[in-house]
Each structure stands twice: as structure tokens, then as C-alpha cells.
Amino acid sequence: MRQCILARCAVSMMAGAMLAVVPAWAEDAEAGPGAEAALPDLVISANRYATPAAAVGSAVTVITADEIELQKQPTVLEVLRTVPGVEITQSGGPGRLADVSIRGASSSQTLVLVDGVRVNAATLGAFDFSGLTSDNIERIEVLRGPQSTLYGSEAMGGVISITTRRGAAGAGGSARVEGGTPEQWLGTAEVRGGQGGMDYSVSALAQRYAGISAVDKSVGGDEKDPFESVSTSGRLGFDVLDEGRADLTFRFFHDDADVDGFDGMSVSDDPNASTTRDGVMAGATVQAPLSGWWQQTLSAGIYDEQLDGDDPDSADNRYEIDNRNVDVSAQADLTPVDRHVASVGYEYENRYGESHGSYDESADINSVFAQDQWNALEGLYLTGGARVDDHSEFGSEDTYRGTASYDIPATTLRAHGSVGTGFKAPTLTDLFYPYYGNPDLDPETSVGYDGGLEARFADNRAKLDVTYFRNEFENLISFDSTTFLAANVKEAMAQGVETLGSLQLTSNAQVSATYTYTDSEDKSTGEPLARRPVHRATLTAACKPVKRISTSVTLIAVNDRVDSDGSSMDNYERVDAVVEYALSRHVYPYVRVENLLDQDYQEVNGFTSPGFTGIGGVRATW
């Protein structure tokens, strides 16, 4: 309780301080981060079709390239920490296993797309965010609530959709180098351009973190576990068929990390264990109008990942795991009738996984879906859709979704809500792993709904959005102690409130805050779901106090969590800050500080989180 009160006090004091001092600072500024970070007018992921934000009934957060640049964070994982309803757990700092979950769902019940390519692992179901860097990203959309009607399996809690940056006419680019404590450095470069109906963007990044022990010192961690990574990404676009467009995208990463793990049943330091992870994501999309009322989209993508573990002292830490997803889809968006957009589509997925020495298997999913968006009245937007997925192992699963968004007349209020169902297919490990897998498993399923009210004030410079949500999860897959196999034996519930507020103080200064309250329950035990905090709050203040200086400060406070064994987990408050100076039109030195208060906390019991981290760097543009 004391920690929770302290966190709330810190948020209040920080907001008050910014409200008091920013207007005075900002008088001399010319352009500010607030204007650059304004919410875009269009949302793509909510309907698989570019839709005005005011017409979207689902809860969605859009993070732009400008906002990513403002934070100076090298990974998507860190960028996601301020999104309401999202919880992040990392086992030991940079480069270590990192899970992201939405609204009480597990990480394997959260679908992750990179340029439309599904990157959840076929073997275990989740995507490890530890190696996904934030360079060359145009936007991130976080869509909350069950979304299986448009996206199929894994989208029970929501969808995280990441889009690579598109080039523009001319040529330009940027480069960045940084280094700091504890013993880390990073370098990245991007080139973008276009000419004559063709555009491109390419980036490359390398980093090393000598760092700290992955296992916390409280359980014996005393040797450094370094992490190294290289990655590259790109997009090549062409104008085709008069007003159509074709895009080719790719993203590659290679990670090497020393790791710690478990000795029997407890967390322990391991001086010799290491992992190597290679991932390739590639996609192709062609979108073209076939008539004035018919837009056709064809897409194909592949995600291929290899994870190898090595330990000369223990066979338990030696493994080879391969994952591959192949996805092909066709979607037609039809507007033959005024005020309607009807979308129909077909999708084929092949999921392949091999745990060397254990199993080598694959599964196919064929899916059809349909949805209609209807502008029923002035300011009233409705959607309704359904989907059928046919899985080669368990058969078919039907899902549905409906949403509504309504601009209340003569007010600055917008009501929004959604209801839908979701499912997650059993992973290949659930189905086939020796002495655990069960080929008779059914999919995990969910029913979820939300409803909220958005209010805008002060000529749209201030916004407050409050949303209530509830998700019911059934047929959850877990170990069955009677059969000693995987079985659909668990049920769970998560409900709560997401609050998002923002205030554009001046053209040069903005404050935004989120608060998520989550009440969750594992119905088989009556206990809260593991690692889902009851209280999570964030506060971000960005301003340009003088002409050449830009600053950003972020506070994250997490309270009331339990681990999978029911033990209490650390409450913590983390403060990060960035200051950048415009030395010239093309050179921008900066300083980034993480965990400013040097909080000692664990996001996963037994595994450390870095203390105070100071980083200096310089960004150059041309």
C-alpha cells in the first residue's frame, strides 16, 4: 500500500511540476514535440483498412516515428511501456527473454505482426521482443481486446502491429552512435529516398551490452552476462497498375547472449550458458483498385527463426529450436453502397516447428472472414464481422466481433465500444512434445468486451479517455496432473479500467498520462493471474524549453503483482529522461538516463533489472 501511495504521489508531483514550469520555458521555442507526436488521423489495424480514428470503436494506441525518435529507446519493448493495458516482463535486462501481454492475456495470446507478417513462435506461441529494435519503424499500433475475427489465432488479448518506414522523394538519412554505463554501445544508420514511382528505406544497427548478471545478486548473480546484436531492415515500394502500390519488406536480426537460468527448481547463476537467435521476417504486398468501388490486396509473408542454446556443463541448456510461419492472404474491400465498406478475405497459414530430438511437425490453417463498416448516422460508425478458421489438427473455430463509435451531438464527447471472441490454437509444443503434448487439445477461447468515453477540451488540446474492459478465458491449456499431459483444464478472467489523458500545454510542450487498473483471477485457484499488476501508471512530459533543446521525461509505476507460485513481486517506480541539443541543422547530441532513481527491482522474480543507466550519443541527419 505504501508503495502504491508513493507512486501516485510521484505522478501527481511530476505532473504539477510540468504544469507549473513548462509554459514559462516554452515562450522562446519555435516547434515542439507535442505537435509532432499528435495522434494520426488514420488507424489501419483495427479494420485491416485505413479508417479515421474517430470511426474506430476498438481501443487502439498509435505510436509514431516522431514519438519513437523522441524517446531514443533502441528497442520496441521499451517503446511499448507507456501504452495502457500493456504489461511487460523481462528476465534480466537487455537481450533477455521479454514478454508483452495485453489486458490480462498471456504473451502467447497477443498477436504480433511486423509489416503484416505473423512472428509468434509456432513452438511456444509467443514472440520474444528482446531482439526487435526500433530503428526504421514508421508506426506501431496496439489494438486491445479480442481480434480473432480479422486476425485469427493468438489475437485473444489484442494485436501489436509494427510497420517499417516508407521512403519519400529525394534522398536522405540519419546515423546515431551512443555509449554509456554499464559498458554498452550502439550504432545505427538509415538511408531513405525515392524517385519516379519507386521509394526505399534501409537501416542497419549493431549494439553490445557488457552489462550485468541476468540473475539478481540476491540469488547469487555475480558475473556479467553480455549481449550482442546486429539487425537490418528495409522497405522497397513501387507504383503499379495506375493507382496501385507494391511493397517488399524485410527485417533480420542476430543475437548472442550469455544467460542464467535454473538449477533444479531455483534460479541460479550460470557462467557458461549462452544462446544464439537468428530471425528473418520478409513480406510482399500488392494493393490496387480494380474499379471505383473495389480495392484488392494480395500479401505473402514468412518469419523464420532459429534459437540455439549451448552449455558445456549441462545438457539441459543445450537445444536447437526452429520456427517458421508462412502466411498468404487475399482481401477485397468493397464500397458499392454509400456509407459502407465491406471487407472479405481468405488467409492460409503454415506453421512449422522443430525442437531437435523431440519433434518435427507442422500445422495448416485455412481461414475466411468478412466484415462490414457502416456509417449509420452522422457521427455513428458500426462494424460487424465473422471468421471461420479451419485448423489441420483440431478442426474449425468460429469468431465474431462488433464495434461502435459515436460522436455525441453538440458535445466534444465520443462513446466507443466493442465486443468479440478470440482463440489461440494449441502450439506445436502443446500438441507434439514427447510425454507432454496432446493431439486432442481444443483451442483456447475468449469472450471480451469494452466500453468507454473520450472527451476533448480546450480546442482539442486536451483529451481524456476512460475505458472499462472485461475478458473471459476458457479452455486454457495447462499441465494435467491426472494424465501428465497438456489439457484444456483452466479458466481465467481479467477486467479493469484503462485511462489515457493528454494535454498540449503549448505548441512546444505536452503532458500525457495513463493508468490501468486490472482485476484478474485464475478460476482454478482463485488467485490473481501471474505477473499482471493491479495498478500500472505512466506519465510522460515532453517540451522544448529553449529553441535548441528538446526534453522528455517518463515515469512508470507498477504495483501489486504476484508470481506464478503466488509469491509477491516487487513494486517499483522507474524514471527515464532524454535531453537533446540541436548543435546544427544536422547534428544533435543527446543524453539519455534510464532508472534515474536507481530503483532495485525485479520484473521476473530472481532476475535483475538494470539500475541507473547513463548514455550519451549523437544523431546526425542529411
C-alpha positions as CSV (number, residue, x, y, z in Angstrom):
1,M,0.0,0.0,0.0
2,R,2.8,2.4,0.9
3,Q,4.5,1.8,-2.5
4,C,1.2,2.5,-4.3
5,I,0.7,5.7,-2.5
6,L,4.3,6.8,-3.2
7,A,3.8,6.0,-6.9
8,R,0.6,8.1,-7.1
9,C,2.2,11.0,-5.2
10,A,5.2,10.9,-7.6
11,V,2.9,11.0,-10.6
12,S,1.0,14.0,-9.1
13,M,4.1,15.9,-8.2
14,M,5.7,15.3,-11.6
15,A,2.6,16.5,-13.4
16,G,2.3,19.5,-11.2
17,A,5.9,20.5,-11.8
18,M,5.5,20.3,-15.5
19,L,2.3,22.3,-15.5
20,A,4.0,25.0,-13.4
21,V,7.2,25.4,-15.3
22,V,6.7,24.4,-18.9
23,P,4.7,27.4,-20.1
24,A,7.4,29.7,-18.9
25,W,10.1,27.7,-20.6
26,A,8.3,27.3,-23.9
27,E,7.8,31.0,-24.7
28,D,11.0,31.2,-26.8
29,A,10.5,27.8,-28.6
30,E,9.6,27.6,-32.2
31,A,8.5,23.9,-32.7
32,G,7.8,21.3,-30.1
33,P,7.5,17.6,-29.7
34,G,3.8,17.8,-28.8
35,A,2.8,18.8,-32.3
36,E,5.0,16.1,-33.9
37,A,3.5,13.4,-31.6
38,A,-0.2,14.2,-32.3
39,L,-2.3,11.1,-32.9
40,P,-2.6,10.3,-36.6
41,D,-6.0,10.6,-38.3
42,L,-6.0,7.1,-39.6
43,V,-5.9,3.7,-37.9
44,I,-5.0,0.6,-40.1
45,S,-5.0,-2.4,-37.8
46,A,-8.5,-2.0,-36.3
47,N,-10.3,-2.9,-39.6
48,R,-7.4,-4.1,-41.8
49,Y,-8.3,-0.9,-43.8
50,A,-7.3,2.7,-43.3
51,T,-10.0,4.1,-41.1
52,P,-10.4,7.6,-39.5
53,A,-9.5,7.3,-35.8
54,A,-12.9,8.8,-34.8
55,A,-14.7,5.9,-36.6
56,V,-12.8,3.2,-34.7
57,G,-14.8,1.6,-31.9
58,S,-11.9,-0.6,-30.6
59,A,-9.3,0.7,-28.1
60,V,-6.1,1.4,-30.0
61,T,-2.9,3.3,-29.4
62,V,-0.8,4.6,-32.3
63,I,2.9,5.3,-31.7
64,T,4.5,7.4,-34.5
65,A,8.1,7.5,-35.8
66,D,8.5,11.0,-34.2
67,E,7.5,9.6,-30.8
68,I,9.9,6.8,-31.1
69,E,12.7,9.2,-32.0
70,L,11.8,11.4,-29.1
71,Q,12.3,8.6,-26.6
72,K,15.7,7.4,-28.1
73,Q,14.9,3.9,-26.9
74,P,16.7,1.2,-29.0
75,T,14.0,-1.5,-28.8
76,V,10.3,-1.8,-29.4
77,L,10.0,-3.3,-26.0
78,E,10.9,-0.1,-24.3
79,V,8.7,2.0,-26.6
80,L,5.6,-0.1,-25.5
81,R,6.0,0.5,-21.8
82,T,3.7,3.6,-21.8
83,V,0.8,2.0,-23.6
84,P,-2.3,1.5,-21.4
85,G,-3.4,-2.1,-20.9
86,V,0.1,-3.4,-21.8
87,E,2.3,-5.3,-19.4
88,I,6.0,-6.1,-20.0
89,T,8.2,-8.6,-18.2
90,Q,11.9,-9.2,-19.0
91,S,14.1,-11.8,-17.4
92,G,17.3,-10.0,-16.7
93,G,17.7,-6.7,-18.7
94,P,18.7,-6.0,-22.3
95,G,18.8,-9.1,-24.6
96,R,17.0,-11.4,-22.2
97,L,13.6,-13.1,-22.8
98,A,10.9,-10.4,-22.9
99,D,7.1,-11.0,-22.9
100,V,4.4,-8.5,-23.8
101,S,0.8,-9.1,-22.9
102,I,-2.5,-7.1,-23.2
103,R,-5.4,-6.9,-20.8
104,G,-4.5,-9.9,-18.7
105,A,-4.0,-12.2,-21.7
106,S,-0.7,-14.1,-21.8
107,S,2.1,-13.2,-24.2
108,S,1.1,-16.2,-26.4
109,Q,-2.4,-14.8,-26.6
110,T,-1.1,-11.5,-28.0
111,L,-0.6,-11.5,-31.8
112,V,2.5,-9.6,-33.1
113,L,2.7,-8.5,-36.7
114,V,5.7,-7.0,-38.4
115,D,4.7,-5.5,-41.8
116,G,1.7,-7.8,-41.7
117,V,3.9,-10.9,-41.1
118,R,3.0,-13.1,-38.1
119,V,6.0,-13.5,-35.9
120,N,4.6,-15.5,-32.9
121,A,6.6,-18.7,-32.5
122,A,4.9,-21.8,-33.7
123,T,6.6,-23.9,-31.0
124,L,5.6,-21.9,-27.9
125,G,3.1,-19.3,-29.2
126,A,4.7,-16.1,-28.0
127,F,7.1,-13.6,-29.6
128,D,10.3,-12.7,-27.7
129,F,10.6,-8.9,-28.0
130,S,14.2,-8.8,-26.8
131,G,15.8,-8.6,-30.2
132,L,13.3,-6.3,-32.0
133,T,14.9,-2.9,-32.5
134,S,13.0,0.4,-33.0
135,D,15.1,1.7,-35.9
136,N,13.4,2.3,-39.3
137,I,9.9,2.0,-37.8
138,E,7.1,4.2,-39.2
139,R,4.4,3.4,-36.6
140,I,3.3,0.9,-34.0
141,E,-0.4,0.2,-33.5
142,V,-1.5,-1.5,-30.3
143,L,-5.1,-2.8,-30.7
144,R,-6.7,-4.1,-27.5
145,G,-9.4,-6.6,-27.0
146,P,-10.2,-9.9,-28.9
147,Q,-9.4,-9.5,-32.6
148,S,-9.5,-13.1,-34.0
149,T,-12.3,-12.1,-36.4
150,L,-9.8,-10.3,-38.6
151,Y,-6.5,-11.9,-37.4
152,G,-7.3,-15.5,-36.3
153,S,-5.3,-17.3,-33.7
154,E,-3.3,-15.6,-30.9
155,A,-5.3,-12.3,-31.1
156,M,-7.2,-13.0,-27.8
157,G,-5.8,-10.1,-25.9
158,G,-5.0,-7.9,-28.8
159,V,-2.7,-7.2,-31.7
160,I,0.6,-5.3,-31.9
161,S,1.2,-4.2,-35.5
162,I,4.6,-2.8,-36.4
163,T,5.2,-1.0,-39.8
164,T,8.6,-0.3,-41.4
165,R,9.2,3.2,-42.6
166,R,8.4,4.2,-46.1
167,G,10.9,6.3,-48.2
168,A,10.0,9.6,-49.9
169,A,11.1,11.6,-53.0
170,G,14.7,12.6,-52.9
171,A,17.4,11.1,-50.7
172,G,18.3,11.4,-47.1
173,G,19.1,9.5,-43.9
174,S,20.4,9.6,-40.4
175,A,23.0,7.9,-38.2
176,R,23.4,7.6,-34.5
177,V,26.1,6.4,-32.1
178,E,25.8,6.2,-28.3
179,G,27.6,4.6,-25.4
180,G,27.4,4.6,-21.6
181,T,27.1,2.6,-18.5
182,P,27.1,-0.2,-17.7
183,E,29.6,-0.9,-20.6
184,Q,27.4,-0.6,-23.6
185,W,27.4,1.0,-27.1
186,L,25.1,1.2,-30.1
187,G,25.4,2.4,-33.7
188,T,22.8,2.7,-36.3
189,A,22.3,4.2,-39.8
190,E,19.3,4.7,-42.1
191,V,19.0,5.7,-45.7
192,R,15.7,6.7,-47.3
193,G,14.7,8.1,-50.7
194,G,12.6,7.7,-53.8
195,Q,12.3,8.7,-57.5
196,G,9.9,8.0,-60.4
197,G,7.3,5.9,-58.7
198,M,9.9,4.0,-56.5
199,D,10.9,4.5,-52.9
200,Y,13.1,2.8,-50.4
201,S,14.3,2.8,-46.8
202,V,17.1,0.7,-45.4
203,S,18.6,0.6,-41.9
204,A,21.3,-1.3,-40.0
205,L,22.1,-1.5,-36.3
206,A,24.8,-3.0,-34.1
207,Q,25.0,-3.0,-30.3
208,R,26.8,-4.5,-27.4
209,Y,25.8,-4.6,-23.7
210,A,28.6,-6.0,-21.4
211,G,26.3,-5.2,-18.6
212,I,25.3,-7.1,-15.5
213,S,24.3,-10.6,-14.4
214,A,20.9,-11.7,-15.7
215,V,20.3,-13.4,-12.3
216,D,19.8,-11.0,-9.5
217,K,22.6,-10.6,-6.9
218,S,20.0,-11.5,-4.2
219,V,20.1,-15.1,-5.5
220,G,23.8,-15.3,-6.2
221,G,24.3,-13.4,-9.5
222,D,27.8,-12.1,-9.6
223,E,29.2,-12.5,-13.2
224,K,28.4,-10.3,-16.2
225,D,26.2,-11.7,-19.0
226,P,27.0,-9.8,-22.2
227,F,24.6,-9.3,-25.1
228,E,25.4,-8.5,-28.7
229,S,23.1,-7.9,-31.6
230,V,23.1,-6.9,-35.2
231,S,20.0,-6.2,-37.3
232,T,18.9,-4.7,-40.6
233,S,15.5,-3.8,-42.1
234,G,14.2,-2.2,-45.2
235,R,11.2,-1.4,-47.5
236,L,11.1,-1.1,-51.2
237,G,7.9,0.3,-52.8
238,F,6.7,0.7,-56.4
239,D,3.7,2.3,-58.0
240,V,1.8,-0.3,-60.0
241,L,-1.4,-0.5,-62.0
242,D,-2.1,3.2,-62.2
243,E,-3.1,4.0,-58.6
244,G,-1.8,0.7,-57.0
245,R,1.3,0.0,-54.9
246,A,3.6,-2.9,-54.3
247,D,5.8,-3.2,-51.2
248,L,8.6,-5.6,-50.3
249,T,9.8,-5.5,-46.7
250,F,12.4,-7.4,-44.7
251,R,13.9,-7.4,-41.2
252,F,16.8,-9.6,-40.0
253,F,18.4,-9.9,-36.5
254,H,21.2,-11.9,-35.0
255,D,21.6,-12.0,-31.2
256,D,24.2,-13.6,-29.0
257,A,23.6,-13.6,-25.2
258,D,25.1,-15.2,-22.1
259,V,22.3,-16.3,-19.9
260,D,21.5,-17.6,-16.5
261,G,18.7,-20.0,-15.6
262,F,17.6,-22.7,-13.2
263,D,19.4,-25.2,-11.1
264,G,16.7,-27.8,-10.3
265,M,13.8,-25.6,-9.1
266,S,15.5,-22.4,-8.3
267,V,17.1,-19.5,-10.2
268,S,20.9,-19.7,-10.4
269,D,23.9,-18.1,-11.8
270,D,25.5,-20.0,-14.8
271,P,28.9,-18.8,-16.0
272,N,28.8,-20.9,-19.3
273,A,25.3,-20.9,-20.7
274,S,24.6,-18.9,-23.8
275,T,22.0,-18.5,-26.6
276,T,22.1,-17.5,-30.3
277,R,19.0,-16.3,-32.0
278,D,18.5,-15.6,-35.7
279,G,15.3,-14.2,-37.2
280,V,14.2,-13.2,-40.7
281,M,10.9,-11.5,-41.5
282,A,10.0,-10.9,-45.1
283,G,6.8,-9.8,-46.8
284,A,5.3,-8.7,-50.1
285,T,2.1,-6.8,-50.6
286,V,0.3,-5.6,-53.7
287,Q,-2.7,-3.2,-53.3
288,A,-4.6,-1.9,-56.3
289,P,-8.1,-0.6,-57.1
290,L,-9.8,-2.9,-59.6
291,S,-12.7,-0.4,-60.0
292,G,-14.1,2.7,-58.3
293,W,-15.6,0.5,-55.6
294,W,-13.3,-2.5,-55.4
295,Q,-9.8,-2.4,-53.8
296,Q,-7.8,-5.6,-53.9
297,T,-4.9,-6.5,-51.6
298,L,-2.7,-9.6,-52.0
299,S,0.0,-10.3,-49.5
300,A,2.5,-13.0,-48.5
301,G,5.0,-13.3,-45.7
302,I,7.4,-15.5,-43.9
303,Y,9.0,-15.5,-40.5
304,D,11.9,-17.9,-39.9
305,E,13.7,-18.1,-36.5
306,Q,16.4,-20.4,-35.1
307,L,17.2,-20.4,-31.3
308,D,20.2,-22.4,-30.2
309,G,21.3,-22.9,-26.6
310,D,24.7,-24.0,-25.5
311,D,26.2,-25.0,-22.2
312,P,29.3,-27.3,-21.8
313,D,28.3,-28.1,-18.3
314,S,24.6,-29.1,-18.7
315,A,22.7,-30.9,-21.4
316,D,19.5,-29.2,-20.2
317,N,20.8,-25.9,-21.6
318,R,21.8,-27.4,-25.0
319,Y,19.0,-27.2,-27.5
320,E,18.0,-26.3,-31.1
321,I,14.6,-24.8,-31.8
322,D,13.4,-23.8,-35.3
323,N,10.2,-21.8,-36.0
324,R,8.7,-20.9,-39.4
325,N,5.4,-19.2,-40.2
326,V,4.2,-18.8,-43.8
327,D,1.1,-16.6,-44.5
328,V,-0.7,-15.8,-47.7
329,S,-3.8,-13.7,-47.9
330,A,-6.2,-12.0,-50.3
331,Q,-8.6,-9.3,-49.2
332,A,-11.2,-7.3,-51.2
333,D,-12.5,-4.0,-49.8
334,L,-15.8,-3.1,-51.5
335,T,-17.7,0.1,-51.4
336,P,-20.6,-0.4,-53.9
337,V,-23.1,1.2,-51.5
338,D,-22.8,4.6,-49.8
339,R,-21.7,4.6,-46.2
340,H,-20.5,1.0,-46.3
341,V,-17.1,-0.6,-46.6
342,A,-17.4,-4.4,-46.9
343,S,-14.2,-6.4,-46.5
344,V,-14.0,-10.1,-47.4
345,G,-10.8,-12.2,-47.3
346,Y,-9.1,-15.6,-47.4
347,E,-5.9,-16.5,-45.5
348,Y,-3.7,-19.5,-45.5
349,E,-1.1,-20.2,-42.8
350,N,1.6,-22.9,-42.4
351,R,3.2,-23.2,-39.0
352,Y,6.3,-25.3,-38.7
353,G,8.4,-26.1,-35.6
354,E,11.2,-28.4,-34.7
355,S,12.6,-29.0,-31.3
356,H,15.6,-31.1,-32.3
357,G,15.5,-34.5,-30.7
358,S,11.9,-34.0,-29.6
359,Y,9.5,-33.3,-32.5
360,D,9.4,-32.0,-36.1
361,E,5.9,-31.0,-37.0
362,S,3.7,-28.5,-38.8
363,A,0.1,-27.4,-39.0
364,D,-2.1,-25.6,-41.6
365,I,-4.9,-23.1,-41.1
366,N,-7.3,-22.0,-43.8
367,S,-9.5,-19.0,-42.9
368,V,-12.2,-16.9,-44.4
369,F,-13.5,-13.7,-42.9
370,A,-16.0,-10.9,-43.7
371,Q,-16.7,-7.5,-42.1
372,D,-18.9,-4.5,-42.8
373,Q,-18.1,-0.9,-41.7
374,W,-21.3,1.2,-41.7
375,N,-21.6,4.9,-41.2
376,A,-25.1,4.5,-40.0
377,L,-25.8,8.2,-39.0
378,E,-23.8,11.4,-38.9
379,G,-21.1,10.6,-36.3
380,L,-22.2,7.0,-35.8
381,Y,-19.9,4.2,-37.1
382,L,-20.7,0.5,-36.7
383,T,-18.7,-2.6,-37.7
384,G,-19.7,-6.3,-37.6
385,G,-17.7,-9.3,-38.8
386,A,-17.2,-13.0,-38.5
387,R,-14.5,-15.5,-39.3
388,V,-14.1,-19.3,-39.7
389,D,-10.6,-20.9,-39.2
390,D,-10.1,-24.5,-40.2
391,H,-7.0,-26.0,-38.4
392,S,-5.5,-29.2,-39.6
393,E,-5.2,-30.6,-36.1
394,F,-8.3,-29.6,-34.1
395,G,-10.9,-28.7,-36.7
396,S,-12.7,-25.3,-37.1
397,E,-13.2,-22.3,-34.9
398,D,-15.8,-19.5,-35.4
399,T,-15.2,-16.0,-34.1
400,Y,-17.1,-12.7,-34.3
401,R,-16.6,-9.0,-33.5
402,G,-18.8,-5.9,-33.4
403,T,-17.8,-2.3,-32.6
404,A,-19.4,1.1,-32.3
405,S,-18.1,4.7,-32.3
406,Y,-20.5,7.7,-31.8
407,D,-19.7,11.4,-31.7
408,I,-22.4,12.7,-29.3
409,P,-24.1,15.7,-31.0
410,A,-23.5,19.2,-29.5
411,T,-20.6,17.9,-27.3
412,T,-16.9,17.1,-27.6
413,L,-17.6,13.6,-26.4
414,R,-17.2,10.3,-28.2
415,A,-18.6,7.0,-27.0
416,H,-16.9,3.8,-28.2
417,G,-17.1,0.1,-27.5
418,S,-16.5,-3.4,-28.9
419,V,-17.4,-7.0,-28.2
420,G,-15.8,-10.0,-29.7
421,T,-14.4,-13.5,-29.4
422,G,-10.9,-14.8,-29.7
423,F,-9.0,-18.0,-29.9
424,K,-5.5,-19.4,-29.7
425,A,-4.6,-22.6,-31.5
426,P,-2.6,-25.1,-29.4
427,T,1.1,-24.6,-30.1
428,L,3.2,-27.4,-31.7
429,T,4.8,-28.0,-28.3
430,D,1.3,-28.4,-26.8
431,L,0.4,-30.9,-29.5
432,F,3.5,-32.9,-30.0
433,Y,6.2,-32.5,-27.3
434,P,7.1,-36.0,-26.0
435,Y,5.4,-37.0,-22.7
436,Y,3.5,-33.7,-22.6
437,G,1.9,-33.0,-26.0
438,N,-1.7,-33.9,-26.6
439,P,-3.1,-34.1,-30.2
440,D,-6.7,-34.0,-28.8
441,L,-6.4,-30.4,-27.5
442,D,-9.0,-27.8,-28.3
443,P,-8.1,-24.2,-28.9
444,E,-8.1,-21.7,-26.0
445,T,-11.0,-19.3,-26.4
446,S,-12.1,-15.9,-25.0
447,V,-15.0,-13.5,-25.0
448,G,-14.3,-9.9,-24.4
449,Y,-16.0,-6.5,-24.4
450,D,-15.2,-2.9,-23.6
451,G,-16.9,0.4,-23.5
452,G,-15.5,3.9,-23.0
453,L,-16.0,7.6,-23.3
454,E,-13.5,10.1,-24.9
455,A,-13.7,13.7,-24.0
456,R,-11.8,16.6,-25.7
457,F,-11.3,20.0,-24.2
458,A,-9.6,23.4,-24.8
459,D,-10.0,23.4,-28.6
460,N,-8.8,19.7,-28.7
461,R,-5.6,20.5,-26.9
462,A,-6.7,18.2,-24.0
463,K,-8.1,14.7,-24.2
464,L,-9.3,12.2,-21.6
465,D,-10.4,8.6,-22.5
466,V,-11.7,6.1,-19.9
467,T,-12.5,2.6,-21.0
468,Y,-13.8,-0.4,-19.0
469,F,-12.9,-3.9,-20.3
470,R,-13.6,-7.5,-19.4
471,N,-12.2,-10.7,-20.8
472,E,-13.2,-14.3,-20.0
473,F,-10.7,-17.0,-21.0
474,E,-11.8,-20.7,-21.3
475,N,-10.2,-24.0,-22.3
476,L,-6.8,-22.7,-21.2
477,I,-4.0,-25.2,-21.8
478,S,-2.0,-26.4,-18.8
479,F,-0.4,-29.5,-17.4
480,D,-2.9,-32.0,-16.2
481,S,-1.6,-33.8,-13.1
482,T,-4.1,-36.7,-13.6
483,T,-2.9,-37.6,-17.2
484,F,0.5,-36.0,-17.1
485,L,-0.3,-34.3,-20.5
486,A,-1.3,-30.9,-21.7
487,A,-5.1,-30.4,-21.3
488,N,-7.8,-27.8,-21.6
489,V,-8.2,-27.5,-17.8
490,K,-8.1,-23.9,-16.8
491,E,-10.3,-20.8,-16.9
492,A,-9.4,-17.2,-16.1
493,M,-10.9,-13.7,-16.0
494,A,-9.5,-10.2,-16.3
495,Q,-11.4,-6.9,-16.0
496,G,-10.4,-3.3,-15.4
497,V,-10.2,0.3,-16.5
498,E,-7.8,1.9,-18.9
499,T,-7.4,5.7,-18.6
500,L,-5.5,7.9,-21.0
501,G,-5.1,11.6,-20.7
502,S,-3.0,14.2,-22.7
503,L,-2.6,17.9,-22.6
504,Q,-1.0,20.1,-25.2
505,L,0.2,22.9,-22.9
506,T,1.7,25.0,-25.8
507,S,2.9,24.2,-29.3
508,N,6.2,23.2,-27.6
509,A,5.1,21.2,-24.6
510,Q,2.8,18.2,-23.9
511,V,2.0,16.0,-20.9
512,S,0.4,12.6,-21.2
513,A,-0.5,10.0,-18.6
514,T,-2.0,6.6,-18.5
515,Y,-3.4,4.5,-15.6
516,T,-4.6,0.8,-15.9
517,Y,-6.4,-1.0,-13.2
518,T,-6.6,-4.8,-13.7
519,D,-8.5,-7.3,-11.6
520,S,-7.6,-10.8,-12.7
521,E,-8.4,-14.3,-11.5
522,D,-7.2,-17.8,-12.2
523,K,-10.5,-19.5,-11.7
524,S,-8.9,-22.8,-10.8
525,T,-7.1,-21.3,-7.8
526,G,-9.0,-18.1,-7.1
527,E,-5.6,-16.2,-7.2
528,P,-4.7,-13.3,-9.4
529,L,-3.0,-14.1,-12.7
530,A,0.8,-14.2,-12.5
531,R,2.7,-11.0,-13.4
532,R,-0.4,-8.9,-14.2
533,P,-0.2,-5.8,-11.9
534,V,-3.3,-4.4,-10.3
535,H,-2.0,-0.9,-10.8
536,R,0.1,0.4,-13.7
537,A,0.6,4.1,-14.3
538,T,2.8,6.2,-16.6
539,L,3.4,9.9,-17.1
540,T,5.3,11.4,-20.0
541,A,6.2,15.1,-20.2
542,A,7.9,16.4,-23.4
543,C,8.9,20.0,-24.1
544,K,11.3,22.3,-25.9
545,P,12.3,24.7,-23.1
546,V,14.5,26.8,-25.5
547,K,15.0,26.9,-29.2
548,R,17.7,24.2,-29.5
549,I,16.8,21.9,-26.6
550,S,14.2,19.1,-26.5
551,T,13.5,17.1,-23.4
552,S,11.3,14.2,-22.4
553,V,10.7,12.6,-19.0
554,T,8.8,9.4,-18.4
555,L,7.7,7.8,-15.1
556,I,6.4,4.2,-14.9
557,A,4.9,2.9,-11.7
558,V,3.9,-0.8,-11.2
559,N,2.2,-2.1,-8.1
560,D,0.5,-5.3,-6.7
561,R,1.8,-8.3,-8.7
562,V,2.2,-12.0,-7.8
563,D,4.4,-14.6,-9.5
564,S,3.2,-18.0,-10.8
565,D,3.9,-19.6,-7.4
566,G,1.7,-16.9,-5.6
567,S,4.7,-15.1,-4.1
568,S,4.7,-11.3,-4.1
569,M,6.7,-9.4,-6.7
570,D,8.4,-6.0,-6.4
571,N,6.5,-2.8,-6.7
572,Y,8.6,-0.2,-8.5
573,E,8.8,3.3,-9.9
574,R,11.1,3.9,-12.9
575,V,12.1,7.3,-14.3
576,D,13.7,7.8,-17.7
577,A,14.7,11.1,-19.3
578,V,16.2,12.3,-22.5
579,V,17.7,15.7,-23.4
580,E,18.8,16.6,-26.9
581,Y,20.6,19.7,-28.2
582,A,20.4,20.9,-31.8
583,L,24.1,21.7,-32.4
584,S,23.2,22.5,-36.0
585,R,20.5,21.6,-38.5
586,H,22.1,18.2,-38.9
587,V,23.9,17.3,-35.7
588,Y,22.0,16.5,-32.4
589,P,24.0,15.4,-29.3
590,Y,21.9,13.9,-26.6
591,V,21.9,12.3,-23.1
592,R,19.5,9.5,-22.1
593,V,19.1,8.4,-18.5
594,E,17.2,5.2,-17.5
595,N,16.1,4.3,-14.0
596,L,17.1,7.7,-12.8
597,L,16.3,6.9,-9.2
598,D,18.4,3.7,-9.3
599,Q,15.5,1.5,-8.2
600,D,16.4,-2.1,-7.3
601,Y,13.5,-4.2,-8.6
602,Q,12.7,-7.5,-10.5
603,E,10.2,-7.8,-13.3
604,V,10.5,-11.6,-13.0
605,N,11.4,-13.0,-9.6
606,G,15.1,-13.9,-9.4
607,F,16.1,-11.9,-12.4
608,T,17.6,-8.5,-12.3
609,S,16.7,-5.2,-13.9
610,P,19.4,-2.6,-14.6
611,G,20.0,0.1,-12.1
612,F,20.9,3.7,-13.0
613,T,22.0,3.8,-16.7
614,G,23.6,6.9,-18.3
615,I,24.0,7.1,-22.0
616,G,25.5,9.8,-24.3
617,G,25.1,9.9,-28.0
618,V,24.9,12.0,-31.1
619,R,22.4,11.8,-34.0
620,A,23.2,13.2,-37.5
621,T,20.8,13.7,-40.4
622,W,21.4,14.5,-44.0
